Amino acid sequence: MDGAVDGVSGGTPVLASIEAYNEVPVFPTLYGQGLTLLLLTEVINQNRTT
């Protein structure tokens, strides 16, 4: 476990079918890491105010 967020698509355009979406490669990306950090920041901030 190295802290990387797995299962993030490498970029997903609008595709013609569900099968096509299933073929989009998934791997750790900076985009996925950033979104996860934003989510965790929001959770921490929400917990401080309640």
N, CA, C and O of each residue as an XYZ file, in Angstrom:
200
protein
N       0.851     -1.175      0.000
C       0.000      0.000      0.000
C       0.897      1.239      0.000
O       1.658      1.460      0.942
N       0.805      2.036     -1.048
C       1.672      3.192     -1.169
C       0.920      4.521     -1.133
O       1.523      5.576     -1.331
N      -0.376      4.483     -0.886
C      -1.166      5.708     -0.816
C      -1.748      6.144     -2.134
O      -2.465      7.144     -2.180
N      -1.471      5.434     -3.211
C      -2.014      5.802     -4.525
C      -3.479      5.398     -4.615
O      -3.879      4.342     -4.125
N      -4.267      6.250     -5.246
C      -5.682      5.955     -5.475
C      -5.772      5.147     -6.767
O      -5.415      5.643     -7.836
N      -6.242      3.915     -6.675
C      -6.379      3.050     -7.844
C      -7.763      3.193     -8.462
O      -8.673      3.744     -7.842
N      -7.918      2.695     -9.680
C      -9.220      2.643    -10.321
C      -9.665      3.943    -10.954
O     -10.858      4.139    -11.182
N      -8.724      4.841    -11.244
C      -9.058      6.119    -11.876
C      -8.845      5.968    -13.376
O      -7.817      5.448    -13.810
N      -9.811      6.421    -14.168
C      -9.650      6.287    -15.616
C      -8.589      7.250    -16.126
O      -8.360      8.315    -15.553
N      -7.959      6.855    -17.198
C      -6.933      7.680    -17.807
C      -7.507      8.811    -18.648
O      -6.759      9.513    -19.329
N      -8.783      8.992    -18.614
C      -9.463      9.999    -19.417
C     -10.598      9.313    -20.149
O     -10.365      8.376    -20.911
N     -11.806      9.758    -19.933
C     -12.946      9.054    -20.487
C     -13.808      9.991    -21.322
O     -14.538     10.810    -20.764
N     -13.740      9.887    -22.640
C     -14.634     10.663    -23.492
C     -16.021     10.015    -23.507
O     -16.207      8.946    -22.926
N     -16.974     10.638    -24.154
C     -18.288     10.020    -24.339
C     -18.107      8.869    -25.319
O     -17.588      9.047    -26.421
N     -18.537      7.702    -24.904
C     -18.368      6.503    -25.729
C     -19.716      5.946    -26.156
O     -20.754      6.306    -25.601
N     -19.691      5.074    -27.139
C     -20.921      4.574    -27.766
C     -21.653      3.509    -26.954
O     -22.853      3.309    -27.144
N     -20.949      2.819    -26.050
C     -21.602      1.713    -25.348
C     -20.974      1.486    -23.975
O     -19.890      1.984    -23.672
N     -21.685      0.724    -23.164
C     -21.171      0.348    -21.846
C     -19.919     -0.503    -22.014
O     -18.965     -0.369    -21.247
N     -19.921     -1.361    -22.997
C     -18.758     -2.216    -23.240
C     -17.514     -1.374    -23.518
O     -16.419     -1.709    -23.067
N     -17.687     -0.287    -24.259
C     -16.560      0.593    -24.564
C     -16.015      1.236    -23.289
O     -14.801      1.378    -23.138
N     -16.907      1.626    -22.367
C     -16.447      2.188    -21.094
C     -15.655      1.172    -20.296
O     -14.694      1.526    -19.613
N     -16.049     -0.080    -20.376
C     -15.338     -1.130    -19.640
C     -13.928     -1.357    -20.167
O     -13.114     -1.982    -19.489
N     -13.625     -0.863    -21.358
C     -12.304     -1.035    -21.941
C     -11.376      0.165    -21.703
O     -10.210      0.129    -22.096
N     -11.880      1.214    -21.071
C     -11.042      2.380    -20.776
C     -10.011      1.978    -19.727
O     -10.375      1.420    -18.692
N      -8.736      2.250    -19.973
C      -7.709      1.847    -18.990
C      -7.844      2.628    -17.684
O      -8.167      3.816    -17.683
N      -7.593      1.942    -16.586
C      -7.611      2.581    -15.271
C      -6.246      2.410    -14.619
O      -5.652      1.333    -14.656
N      -5.763      3.493    -14.023
C      -4.468      3.490    -13.357
C      -4.385      4.744    -12.500
O      -5.145      5.686    -12.723
N      -3.481      4.780    -11.526
C      -3.354      5.981    -10.696
C      -3.004      7.201    -11.558
O      -2.104      7.137    -12.395
N      -3.716      8.300    -11.349
C      -3.450      9.548    -12.075
C      -3.402     10.705    -11.086
O      -3.936     10.604     -9.981
N      -2.769     11.792    -11.476
C      -2.757     12.985    -10.620
C      -4.168     13.516    -10.399
O      -4.490     14.006     -9.316
N      -5.006     13.419    -11.425
C      -6.395     13.865    -11.327
C      -7.127     13.116    -10.203
O      -7.803     13.720     -9.370
N      -6.974     11.797    -10.203
C      -7.627     10.989     -9.170
C      -7.084     11.272     -7.785
O      -7.844     11.301     -6.816
N      -5.780     11.482     -7.675
C      -5.176     11.801     -6.383
C      -5.722     13.135     -5.870
O      -6.059     13.268     -4.693
N      -5.804     14.124     -6.773
C      -6.275     15.459     -6.388
C      -7.718     15.444     -5.913
O      -8.051     16.070     -4.907
N      -8.586     14.722     -6.641
C      -9.988     14.646     -6.231
C     -10.132     13.983     -4.867
O     -10.964     14.390     -4.055
N      -9.325     12.967     -4.621
C      -9.379     12.289     -3.325
C      -8.924     13.222     -2.208
O      -9.523     13.230     -1.133
N      -7.887     14.000     -2.443
C      -7.431     14.966     -1.431
C      -8.503     16.019     -1.164
O      -8.713     16.411     -0.016
N      -9.182     16.480     -2.215
C     -10.278     17.444     -2.018
C     -11.404     16.837     -1.187
O     -11.942     17.487     -0.290
N     -11.756     15.596     -1.488
C     -12.810     14.920     -0.727
C     -12.428     14.805      0.743
O     -13.230     15.120      1.621
N     -11.203     14.354      1.014
C     -10.773     14.201      2.405
C     -10.733     15.545      3.132
O     -11.082     15.617      4.310
N     -10.314     16.603      2.447
C     -10.294     17.936      3.042
C     -11.702     18.376      3.416
O     -11.915     18.925      4.497
N     -12.661     18.139      2.531
C     -14.048     18.518      2.811
C     -14.613     17.735      3.991
O     -15.321     18.298      4.826
N     -14.305     16.448      4.067
C     -14.784     15.631      5.187
C     -14.211     16.135      6.494
O     -14.927     16.247      7.488
N     -12.920     16.439      6.499
C     -12.293     16.951      7.717
C     -12.920     18.288      8.123
O     -13.217     18.502      9.298
N     -13.121     19.183      7.156
C     -13.728     20.482      7.452
C     -15.151     20.339      7.952
O     -15.549     21.070      8.860
N     -15.934     19.426      7.396
C     -17.302     19.191      7.851
C     -17.324     18.659      9.282
O     -18.184     19.040     10.076
N     -16.384     17.786      9.605
C     -16.327     17.209     10.944
C     -15.901     18.234     11.988
O     -16.258     18.100     13.158
N     -15.151     19.249     11.592
C     -14.732     20.294     12.524
C     -15.884     21.215     12.894
O     -15.912     21.765     13.994
N     -16.842     21.386     11.975
C     -17.932     22.330     12.207
C     -19.145     21.690     12.862
O     -20.075     22.397     13.251
N     -19.158     20.357     12.992
C     -20.325     19.714     13.612
C     -20.035     19.250     15.013
O     -20.912     18.690     15.672
